[in-house]
Amino acid sequence: MATTVATMSERQLQSAVIQLAELVGWRVYHTHDSRRSQPGFPDLTLVRENRLLFVELKSAKGRLTVEQVDWLEALGYVASVATWRPADWVSGTVERVLRGQS
């Protein structure tokens, strides 16, 4: 059964994003246990050629914390940042960004 936008978890989204990113040549970093890290740092750090991308992943109803917003805003001055949800996966937005088409 296909996963729908409403039922796709953040973990499923993360797995799909990492798999596609690696397939198209991105180096991917994800902190697996962030309990001792600064709160709010984005879920994924991706690097390909001269491009640096920080991505916060959320479920369809997930909300950004104040700390996540602060990190994304600060990082946005020096790199590309995004918040992706299952709808972005289904719409093709994630794929377009990772393939360099947007």
Secondary structure, 3 states (H helix, E strand, C coil): CCCCCCCCCHHHHHHHHHHHHHHCCCEEECCCCHHHCCCCCCCEEEEECCEEEEEEECCCCCCCCHHHHHHHHHHCCCCEEEEECHHHHHHCHHHHHHCCCC
